[in-house]
Amino acid sequence: MTRNTKQYLMPSSVEKPSKGMYNIYPSHTLKEGAINIGYTSLAKAFQQHSCILLDGYVGVNWETVTTELLEAFKAEGLTKIRFLNINAALKSEEEIDEMIAPFLGGDDPIFGKLFEGKINDFFDVSKLEAIKASEDALTVIYGCGASLLNVENAALAYIDVPKNEIQFRSRAGGVLNLGAKESIAPKPQYKRMYFVDWIVLNHQKADILPKIDYIIDEQRSDAITWTDGDTFRKGLEDMSKNAFRVRPWFEPGAWGGQWIKEKIGGLAQDVPNYAWSFELIVPENGIVFEANGHLLEVSFDFLMFHNNKNVLGEASERFGYDFPIRFDFLDTVAGGNLSVQCHPRPEYMKEHFGHTFTQDETYYMLDAKEDAKVYLGFQEDIVPEEFEAALTDSFENAKELQIENYVQVHPAKKHDLFLIPNGTIHCSGTNGMVLEISATPYIFTFKMYDWLRLDLDGKPRPMNIKRGMENLHFDRKGDKVEQDLISHPKVIEEGEGHQIINLPTHKDHFYAVDRLEFDHEIEVALNDQCHVMSLVEGDSITVITNDNTFEVNYAETFVIPAASGSYKLVNTAGERVKVIKSWVKSEEC
């Protein structure tokens, strides 16, 4: 087994769904060049060179890649071939483990701190220098970090794998962490990837992007797709100036619901629920290019490394290569409550985890049953010491906790926006479909009460009561909750056939939220900001940027880069549509 999941592998080609139907495989059409399929075509391209540096991401199935490539070379009549594994130049596993240990958080099952080194730190310089290309054979030097070698006239190829597929492979025991000799359990492996491997390899991606000669999508190990570096970079440049979607991916969870399963076609049905859709959690999403009927997916990071200024505009000075805003779905319809939780304060986030900004959130109610609710803020009479004691007693003795004695419960209606700045106690209750509009960091949830529930693997979910208590704002209580933590919409523009409604966010939120409601069309200036958007009511719209048209269906998240300048939204649904947009507030605001 190479992957452990019920989710379907993205095919190498796909037909677009009908108008109004959510597209789970959105793509961006290349205006120039082709996407090729298979090892035979890649082997033919590689034969132009005497040496190939075949770099790639953690999770690549190197054994299959090299075996298939060797067979393709032989089929082309090439007999003088030499494969060299860059892993021969790695430092010892003991040296690597000692180097990264301070960043792995010890026994903490979830949290570490972002690694501060680079990929060079994993290699022995003398061993790297000893790796030489053969003069009488086509030499393929492969593995994570192969691009570190300085080989004259070598071509540089890069193999990418989507983050969801890396995790599915990890769950099947098929992934080695950078510098490791054996696979470890999926959860500690994810922690190591998040805090070490992904950081290191993303730095390397940024460094080598201008030099890549071939880019390869290896999620279908036996049927790769690939294109040349110039075509790839031209595609990134075009995407950085026009509307696009990332490829979403969907996961079941302990509290998951049935809305996604019922409303979004094309997903695997042999799962108990869907808890999340990674609509735009860009550290884990991919972007998909299409040409001549073939699809090629690469990580979103490449777009930021190519031209973050085009994408973010003014906000690129503040966030660099980090895309700041996250959209995702939390589905509890016919499901359960989320855990009662909070997120770290900014200074805690930086000191303990190494992130420069924290996980501020909002809940936008995309849909809601009559009994939907959100737990948010404390009761007026909250006593922190009593709250902590009750949480601890519940966790240690498996005792049900009447959480409403401590935390307020609010009815949740469609299109409501609940504000969850860092340090705020909260959770979504059952029977709500939440579009979470948030800062991008996404794993830093301190669970404090989880309804005595087991995870899907039958094991208790880790609690973080101590961390939560260190970060909670206990003054967010009583009447202040309704005043400060529930958005009060106001119409800021109205004209024939349209309204723009501002949904004010908290002063601690660095992003703003508006809702555009219109019958026919509306034009919007970007003012050097990137807009992240979702069609929250109505079947479909057309987005026009720089004379390019892009179709968007209900519940789809899309991005308008700052370099687009402006855009037009055209209603193709027949009835009034509603579109949420979010953007980074100007720093003087």
For each residue, the residues with C-beta under 8 A, 3 or more apart:
1: 4 172 174
2: 61 169 172 174 221
3: 9 165 168 169 171 172 174
4: 1 168 169 171 172
5: 168 171
6: 268 270 271
7: 164 168 249 250 251 267 268
8: 266 267 268
9: 3 165 219 220
10: 14 25 162 219 220 247 288 295 297
11: 14 25 220 295
12: 37 220 223 225 294 295
13: 293 294 295
14: 10 11 25 295
15:
16: 23
17: 21 22 23 265 266 553
18: 21
19: 539 540 551 553 572
20: 539 540 553 554 573
21: 17 18 265 553
22: 17 263 264 265 553 554 555 556
23: 16 17 26 245 553 556
24: 247 248 250 264 265 266 267
25: 10 11 14 247 266 288 295
26: 23 244 245 246 247 288 556
27: 288 289 290 295
28: 235 238 239 244 287 288 289 290
29: 289 290 291
30: 33 34 35 227 231 234 235 238 289 290 291
31: 234 235 238
32: 231 234
33: 30 227 228 230 231 234 235 291
34: 30 227 231 291 292 294
35: 30 225 226 227 289 290 291 292 294 295 296
36: 41 42 45 225 226 227 294
37: 12 41 223 224 225 226 294
38: 41 42 72 223 224
39: 42 43 68 69 71 72 224
40: 43 44 72 75 76
41: 36 37 38 44 45 226
42: 36 38 39 45 46 69 72 214 216 224 226
43: 39 40 46 47 69 72 73 75 76 78
44: 40 41 47 76
45: 36 41 42 48 214 228
46: 42 43 49 52 69 73 138 140 155 157 214
47: 43 44 73 76 78 138
48: 45 155
49: 46 52 138 153 154 155
50: 133 138 139 153 154
51: 133 138 139 140 141 151 153 154 155
52: 46 49 138 139 140 141 142 154 155 156 157
53: 141 146 147 149 151 154 155 156 157
54: 65 140 141 142 143 146 157 159
55: 142 143 144 145 146 147 156 157 158 159 204 208
56: 60 62 142 143 144 146 158 159 160 161 216 218
57: 60 144 159 160 161 166 201 299
58: 144 166 175 176 177 178 193 197 198 201
59: 161 165 166 169 170 175
60: 56 57 65 144 159 161 218
61: 2 64 65 169 174 218 221
62: 56 65 66 85 142 143
63: 66 67
64: 61 67 68 221 222
65: 54 60 61 62 68 69 142 159 218 221 224
66: 62 63 69 70 83 140 142
67: 63 64 70 71
68: 39 64 65 71 72 221 222
69: 39 42 43 46 65 66 72 73 140
70: 66 67 73 74 81 83
71: 39 67 68 74 75
72: 38 39 40 42 43 68 69 75 76
73: 43 46 47 69 70 76 78 81 138
74: 70 71 77 78 79 81
75: 40 43 71 72
76: 40 43 44 47 72 73
77: 74
78: 43 47 73 74 81 138
79: 74
80: 134 136 137 138
81: 70 73 74 78 137 138 139 140
82: 134 137 138 139 140
83: 66 70 139 140 142
84: 88 131 139 140 141 142
85: 62 88 141 142 143
86: 89 90 131 141 142 143 144 145 146 148 149
87: 90 143
88: 84 85 127 131
89: 86 123 124 127 128 130 131
90: 86 87 96 122 123 124 127 179
91: 95 96 99 122 123 124 179
92: 95 96
93: 96 97 179 180 181
94: 97 98
95: 91 92 98 99
96: 90 91 92 93 99 100 122 178 179 180
97: 93 94 100 101
98: 94 95 101
99: 91 95 96 117 121 122
100: 96 97 103 104 115 192 196
101: 97 98 104
102: 113
103: 100 112 113 114 115 116 195 196 354
104: 100 101 112 191 192 195 196
105: 108 110 111 112 113 191 195
106:
107:
108: 105 111 112
109: 187 188 191 462
110: 105 187 191 443 462 464
111: 105 108 191 352 353 443 444
112: 103 104 105 108 191 192 194 195 196 353
113: 102 103 105 195 352 353 354
114: 103 195 199 353 354 355
115: 100 103 195 196 199 200
116: 103 354
117: 99 120 121 200
118: 121 200 203 204
119: 122 123 144 145 148 178 200 201 203 204
120: 117 123 148
121: 99 117 118 200
122: 90 91 96 99 119 145 178 179 200
123: 89 90 91 119 120 127 128 145 148
124: 89 90 91 127 128
125: 128 129
126: 129 130
127: 88 89 90 123 124 130 131
128: 89 123 124 125 131 148 149
129: 125 126
130: 89 126 127
131: 84 86 88 89 127 128 141 149
132:
133: 50 51 139 141 151 154
134: 80 82 137 139
135:
136: 80
137: 80 81 82 134
138: 46 47 49 50 51 52 73 78 80 81 82
139: 50 51 52 81 82 83 84 133 134
140: 46 51 52 54 66 69 81 82 83 84
141: 51 52 53 54 84 85 86 131 133 146 149 151 154
142: 52 54 55 56 62 65 66 83 84 85 86 146
143: 54 55 56 62 85 86 87 146
144: 55 56 57 58 60 86 119 178 201
145: 55 86 119 122 123 148 204
146: 53 54 55 56 86 141 142 143 149
147: 53 55 156 158 204 207 208 211
148: 86 119 120 123 128 145
149: 53 86 128 131 141 146 154
150:
151: 51 53 133 141 154
152:
153: 49 50 51
154: 49 50 51 52 53 133 141 149 151
155: 46 48 49 51 52 53 213 214
156: 52 53 55 147 208 211 212 213 214 229
157: 46 52 53 54 55 212 213 214 215 216
158: 55 56 147 205 208 212 214 215 216
159: 54 55 56 57 60 65 216 218
160: 56 57 215 216 217 218 297 298 299 302
161: 56 57 59 60 165 166 169 217 218 219
162: 10 165 166 219 247 249 286 297 299
163: 166 167 198 283 284 285 286 299
164: 7 167 168 249 278 284 286
165: 3 9 59 161 162 168 169 219
166: 57 58 59 161 162 163 169 170 175 193
167: 163 164 170 171 186 190
168: 3 4 5 7 164 165 171 172
169: 2 3 4 59 61 161 165 166 172 174 175
170: 59 166 167 173 174 175 183 186 189 190 193
171: 3 4 5 167 168 186
172: 1 2 3 4 168 169
173: 170 183
174: 1 2 3 61 169 170 183
175: 58 59 166 169 170 183 189
176: 58 180 181 182 183
177: 58 180 184 189 192 193 196 197
178: 58 96 119 122 144 196 197 200 201
179: 90 91 93 96 122
180: 93 96 176 177 183 184
181: 93 176
182: 176
183: 170 173 174 175 176 180 189
184: 177 180 188 189 192
185: 188 189
186: 167 170 171 189 190
187: 109 110 190 191
188: 109 184 185 191 192
189: 170 175 177 183 184 185 186 192 193
190: 167 170 186 187 193 194
191: 104 105 109 110 111 112 187 188 194 195
192: 100 104 112 177 184 188 189 195 196 197
193: 58 166 170 177 189 190 196 197 198
194: 112 190 191 198 443
195: 103 104 105 112 113 114 115 191 192 199 354
196: 100 103 104 112 115 177 178 192 193 199 200
197: 58 177 178 192 193 200 201
198: 58 163 193 194 201 202 283
199: 114 115 195 196 202 203
200: 115 117 118 119 121 122 178 196 197 203 204
201: 57 58 119 144 178 197 198 204 205
202: 198 199 205 206 301
203: 118 119 199 200 206 207
204: 55 118 119 145 147 200 201 207 208
205: 158 201 202 208 209 299 301 302 305
206: 202 203 209 301 305 321
207: 147 203 204
208: 55 147 156 158 204 205 211 212
209: 205 206 212 233 302 305 306
210: 233
211: 147 156 208 229
212: 156 157 158 208 209 215 229 232 233
213: 155 156 157 228 229
214: 42 45 46 155 156 157 158 226 227 228 229
215: 157 158 160 212 226 227 228 229 232 296 298
216: 42 56 157 158 159 160 224 225 226
217: 160 161 220 224 225 226 295 296 297 298
218: 56 60 61 65 159 160 161 221 224
219: 9 10 161 162 165 297
220: 9 10 11 12 217 223 224 225
221: 2 61 64 65 68 218 224
222: 64 68
223: 12 37 38 220
224: 37 38 39 42 65 216 217 218 220 221
225: 12 35 36 37 216 217 220 294 295 296
226: 35 36 37 41 42 214 215 216 217 296
227: 30 33 34 35 36 214 215 231 232 235 289 291 296
228: 33 45 213 214 215 231 232
229: 156 211 212 213 214 215 232 233
230: 33 233 234
231: 30 32 33 34 227 228 234 235 291
232: 212 215 227 228 229 235 236 289 298
233: 209 210 212 229 230 236 237 306
234: 30 31 32 33 230 231 237 238
235: 28 30 31 33 227 231 232 238 239 289
236: 232 233 239 240 302 303 306 307
237: 233 234 240 241 306 307 310
238: 28 30 31 234 235 241 242
239: 28 235 236 242 244 287 303 561
240: 236 237 303 306 307 310 311 561 563
241: 237 238 310 545 546 561 563 564
242: 238 239 545 546 548 550 561 564
243: 543 545 548 550 552 558 559 560 561 564 567
244: 26 28 239 287 550 558 559 561
245: 23 26 248 552 556 557 558 559
246: 26 279 280 282 285 286 287 300 557 559
247: 10 24 25 26 162 285 286 287 288 297
248: 24 245 277 278 279 280 285 557
249: 7 162 164 277 278 284 285
250: 7 24 260 264 267 274 276 277 278
251: 7 274 275 276 278
252: 256 271 272 273 274 275 456
253: 256 273 274 275 276 456
254: 275 336 450 453 454 455 456 461
255: 275 332 335 336 337 338 339 453
256: 252 253 272 273 274 275 276 331 332 335 336
257: 260 261 273 274 275 331 332 333 334 335 430 431 433
258: 261 262 273 274 331 333 334 335
259: 262 263 274 331 333 334 367 433
260: 250 257 263 264 267 274 277 329 331
261: 257 258 264 267 269 271 273 274
262: 258 259
263: 22 259 260 555
264: 22 24 250 260 261 267 277 555
265: 17 21 22 24
266: 8 17 24 25
267: 7 8 24 250 260 261 264 274
268: 6 7 8 271
269: 261
270: 6
271: 6 252 261 268 274
272: 252 256 456
273: 252 253 256 257 258 261 331 335
274: 250 251 252 253 256 257 258 259 260 261 267 271 277 331
275: 251 252 253 254 255 256 257 330 331 335
276: 250 251 253 256 328 329 330 331
277: 248 249 250 260 264 274 328 329 331
278: 164 248 249 250 251 281 284 285 328
279: 246 248 327 328 329 435 534 557
280: 246 248 285 325 326 327 328 532 557 559
281: 278 284 285 326 328 440 442
282: 246 285 300 301 304 323 326 440
283: 163 198 300 301 440 442
284: 163 164 249 278 281 442
285: 163 246 247 248 249 278 280 281 282 299 300
286: 162 163 164 246 247 297 298 299 300
287: 28 239 244 246 247 297 298 299 300 302 303
288: 10 25 26 27 28 247 295 296 297
289: 27 28 29 30 35 227 232 235 295 296 297 298
290: 27 28 29 30 35 293 294 295 296
291: 29 30 33 34 35 227 231 294 296
292: 34 35
293: 13 290
294: 12 13 34 35 36 37 225 290 291
295: 10 11 12 13 14 25 27 35 217 225 288 289 290
296: 35 215 217 225 226 227 288 289 290 291
297: 10 160 162 217 219 247 286 287 288 289
298: 160 215 217 232 286 287 289 302
299: 57 160 162 163 205 285 286 287 302
300: 246 282 283 285 286 287 303 304 323
301: 202 205 206 282 283 304 305 321
302: 160 205 209 236 287 298 299 305 306
303: 236 239 240 287 300 306 307 311
304: 282 300 301 308 311 321 322 323
305: 205 206 209 301 302 308 321
306: 209 233 236 237 240 302 303
307: 236 237 240 303 310 311 563
308: 304 305 311 312 316 319 320 321
309: 312 313 316 562 563
310: 237 240 241 307 313 561 562 563
311: 240 303 304 307 308 316 323 530 559 561 562 563
312: 308 309 315 316 319 323 324 529 530 561 562 584
313: 309 310 316 526 528 529 530 561 562 563
314: 317 528 529 562 584 586
315: 312 318 319 324 529 530 562 584
316: 308 309 311 312 313 319 320
317: 314
318: 315 324 584 587
319: 308 312 315 316 322 323 324 357 584
320: 308 316
321: 206 301 304 305 308
322: 304 319 356 357 440
323: 282 300 304 311 312 319 440
324: 312 315 318 319 357 439 440 510 511 584
325: 280 437 438 439 440 511 530 532 582 583 584
326: 280 281 282 436 437 438 439 440 441 442
327: 279 280 435 436 437 438 532 534 557 582
328: 276 277 278 279 280 281 435 436 438 442
329: 260 276 277 279 366 433 434 435 436 555
330: 275 276 338 363 428 432 433 434 436
331: 256 257 258 259 260 273 274 275 276 277 335 433 434
332: 255 256 257 335 336 337 338 428 429 430 431 432 433 434
333: 257 258 259 367 369 430 431 432 433
334: 257 258 259 430 431
335: 255 256 257 258 273 275 331 332 430 431
336: 254 255 256 332 430 451 453
337: 255 332 340 375 427 428 429 430 451
338: 255 330 332 341 427 428 429
339: 255 427 445 447 448 449 450 451 461
340: 337 375 403 407 425 426 427 447 448 449 450
341: 338 425 426 427 445 446 447 448 468
342: 422 423 424 425 426 446 448 468 471 472
343: 358 359 360 361 420 422 423 424 444 445 446 471
344: 348 349 352 353 358 359 422 423 444 446 467 471
345: 348 349 358 422 423 471
346: 349 350 357 358 422
347: 350 351
348: 344 345 351 352 358 470 471
349: 344 345 346 352 353 355 357 358 359 422 441 444
350: 346 347 353 354 355 356
351: 347 348
352: 111 113 344 348 349
353: 111 112 113 114 344 349 350 444
354: 103 113 114 116 195 350
355: 114 349 350 358 441 444
356: 322 350
357: 319 322 324 346 349 439 441 510
358: 343 344 345 346 348 349 355 422 439 441 444
359: 343 344 349 422 438 439 441 442 444 445
360: 343 420 421 422 438 439 506 508 509 510
361: 343 420 421 426 436 437 438 439
362: 417 418 419 420 436 437 438 487 505 509 513
363: 330 374 412 416 417 418 420 426 428 432 434 435 436
364: 415 416 417 434 435 436 437 503 513 536 580
365: 368 372 412 413 414 415 416 417 418 432 433 434 435
366: 329 414 433 434 435 534 536 555
367: 259 333 414 432 433
368: 365 372 412 413 414 416 431 432 433
369: 333 372 431 432
370: 431
371: 430 431
372: 365 368 369 411 412 413 429 430 431 432
373: 409 410 411 412 429 430 431 432
374: 363 409 410 412 418 426 427 428 429 432
375: 337 340 403 407 408 409 410 425 426 427 428 429
376: 407 408 410 418 420 424 425 426 481 485 486
377: 407 408 424 425 426 476 477 480 481 485
378: 382 387 406 407 408 425 474 476 477 478 481
379: 382 405 406 407 408 477 478
380: 477 478 479
381:
382: 378 379 387 406 474 477
383: 386 387
384: 387 388 469 472 474
385: 388 389
386: 383 389 390
387: 378 382 383 384 390 391 406
388: 384 385 391 392 465 469
389: 385 386 392 393
390: 386 387 393 394 401 406
391: 387 388 394 395 401 448 449 463 465
392: 388 389 395 396 465
393: 389 390 396 397 399
394: 390 391 397 398 399 400 401 449 452
395: 391 392 398 449 463 465
396: 392 393
397: 393 394
398: 394 395 452
399: 393 394 452
400: 394 451 452
401: 390 391 394 449
402: 405
403: 340 375 406 407 449
404: 407 408 409
405: 379 402
406: 378 379 382 387 390 403
407: 340 375 376 377 378 379 403 404 425
408: 375 376 377 378 379 404 477 481
409: 373 374 375 404 429
410: 373 374 375 376 418 481 482 486
411: 372 373
412: 363 365 368 372 373 374 416 418 428 429 432
413: 365 368 372 416
414: 365 366 367 368
415: 364 365 515 536 537 578
416: 363 364 365 368 412 413 486 487
417: 362 363 364 365 437 486 487 489 503 505 513
418: 362 363 365 374 376 410 412 426 485 486 487
419: 362 424 484 485 486 487 505 506 509
420: 343 360 361 362 363 376 424 426 485
421: 360 361 424 485 506 507 508 509
422: 342 343 344 345 346 349 358 359 360 471 508
423: 342 343 344 345 471 472 473 476
424: 342 343 376 377 419 420 421 472 473 476 485
425: 340 341 342 375 376 377 378 407 448 472 476
426: 340 341 342 361 363 374 375 376 377 418 420
427: 337 338 339 340 341 374 375
428: 330 332 337 338 363 374 375 412 432 434
429: 332 337 338 372 373 374 375 409 412 432
430: 257 332 333 334 335 336 337 371 372 373
431: 257 332 333 334 335 368 369 370 371 372 373
432: 330 332 333 363 365 367 368 369 372 373 374 412 428 429
433: 257 259 329 330 331 332 333 365 366 367 368
434: 329 330 331 332 363 364 365 366 428
435: 279 327 328 329 363 364 365 366 534 536 580
436: 326 327 328 329 330 361 362 363 364
437: 325 326 327 361 362 364 417 511 513 532 580 582
438: 325 326 327 328 359 360 361 362 442
439: 324 325 326 357 358 359 360 361 509 510 511
440: 281 282 283 322 323 324 325 326
441: 326 349 355 357 358 359 444
442: 281 283 284 326 328 359 438
443: 110 111 194
444: 111 343 344 349 353 355 358 359 441
445: 339 341 343 359 464
446: 341 342 343 344 464 465 467 468 471
447: 339 340 341 450 461 462 463 464 468
448: 339 340 341 342 391 425 463 464 465 468
449: 339 340 391 394 395 401 403 463
450: 254 339 340 447 453 461 463
451: 336 337 339 400
452: 394 398 399 400
453: 254 255 336 450 461
454: 254 457 458 459 460 461
455: 254 458 459 460 461
456: 252 253 254 272
457: 454
458: 454 455
459: 454 455
460: 454 455
461: 254 339 447 450 453 454 455
462: 109 110 447
463: 391 395 447 448 449 450
464: 110 445 446 447 448 467 468
465: 388 391 392 395 446 448 468 469
466: 469 470
467: 344 446 464 470 471
468: 341 342 446 447 448 464 465 471 472
469: 384 388 465 466 472
470: 348 466 467
471: 342 343 344 345 348 422 423 446 467 468
472: 342 384 423 424 425 468 469
473: 423 424 476
474: 378 382 384 477
475: 480
476: 377 378 423 424 425 473 480 481 484 485
477: 377 378 379 380 382 408 474 480 481
478: 378 379 380 481
479: 380 482 483
480: 377 475 476 477 483 484 485
481: 376 377 378 408 410 476 477 478 484 485 486
482: 410 479 485 486
483: 479 480 486
484: 419 476 480 481 506
485: 376 377 418 419 420 421 424 476 480 481 482 506
486: 376 410 416 417 418 419 481 482 483
487: 362 416 417 418 419 503 504 505 513
488: 504
489: 417 501 502 503 504 515
490: 501 502 504
491: 494 499 500 501 502
492: 500 501 502 514
493: 498 499 500
494: 491 498 499 500
495: 498
496:
497: 518 519 520
498: 493 494 495 516 517 518 519 520 522
499: 491 493 494 516 517 518
500: 491 492 493 494 514 515 516 517
501: 489 490 491 492 514 515 517
502: 489 490 491 492 512 513 514
503: 364 417 487 489 513 514 515
504: 487 488 489 490
505: 362 417 419 487 509 511 512 513
506: 360 419 421 484 485 509
507: 421
508: 360 421 422
509: 360 362 419 421 439 505 506 512 585
510: 324 357 360 439 584 585
511: 324 325 437 439 505 582 583 584 585
512: 502 505 509 582 583 584 585 589
513: 362 364 417 437 487 502 503 505 580 581 582
514: 492 500 501 502 503 580 581 582
515: 415 489 500 501 503 536 578 579 580 581
516: 498 499 500 522 524 569 578 579 580 581
517: 498 499 500 501 576 577 578 579
518: 497 498 499 521 522 569 571 576 577
519: 497 498 571 575 576
520: 497 498 570 571
521: 518 568 569 570 571
522: 498 516 518 568 569
523: 566 567 568 569
524: 516 531 566 567 568 569 581
525: 565 566
526: 313 529 530 531 560 562 564 565 566 567
527:
528: 313 314 562
529: 312 313 314 315 526 562 583 584 586
530: 311 312 313 315 325 526 559 560 561 562 583 584
531: 524 526 559 560 567 581 582 583
532: 280 325 327 437 557 558 559 581 582 583
533: 557 558 559 560 579 580 581 582
534: 279 327 366 435 555 556 557 558 579 580
535: 538 540 541 552 553 554 555 556 577 578 579
536: 364 366 415 435 515 555 578 579 580
537: 415 554 576 577 578
538: 535 541 554 571 573 575 576 577 578
539: 19 20 553 554 572 573 574 577
540: 19 20 535 551 552 553 554 572 573
541: 535 538 551 552 569 570 571 572 573 577 579
542: 549 550 551 552 569 570 572
543: 243 549 550 551 552 558 560 567 568 569 570
544: 547 548 549 550 567 568 569 570
545: 241 242 243 548 550 560 564 566 567
546: 241 242 564 565
547: 544
548: 242 243 544 545
549: 542 543 544
550: 242 243 244 542 543 544 545 558
551: 19 540 541 542 543 572
552: 243 245 535 540 541 542 543 556 558
553: 17 19 20 21 22 23 535 539 540 556
554: 20 22 535 537 538 539 540
555: 22 263 264 329 366 534 535 536
556: 22 23 26 245 534 535 552 553
557: 245 246 248 279 280 327 532 533 534
558: 243 244 245 532 533 534 543 550 552
559: 243 244 245 246 280 311 530 531 532 533
560: 243 526 530 531 533 543 545 564 567
561: 239 240 241 242 243 244 310 311 312 313 530 564
562: 309 310 311 312 313 314 315 526 528 529 530
563: 240 241 307 309 310 311 313
564: 241 242 243 526 545 546 560 561 567
565: 525 526 546
566: 523 524 525 526 545
567: 243 523 524 526 531 543 544 545 560 564
568: 521 522 523 524 543 544
569: 516 518 521 522 523 524 541 542 543 544 579
570: 520 521 541 542 543 544
571: 518 519 520 521 538 541 574 576 577
572: 19 539 540 541 542 551
573: 20 538 539 540 541 577
574: 539 571
575: 519 538
576: 517 518 519 537 538 571
577: 517 518 535 537 538 539 541 571 573
578: 415 515 516 517 535 536 537 538
579: 515 516 517 533 534 535 536 541 569
580: 364 435 437 513 514 515 516 533 534 536
581: 513 514 515 516 524 531 532 533
582: 325 327 437 511 512 513 514 531 532 533
583: 325 511 512 529 530 531 532
584: 312 314 315 318 319 324 325 510 511 512 529 530
585: 509 510 511 512 589
586: 314 529 589
587: 318
588:
589: 512 585 586
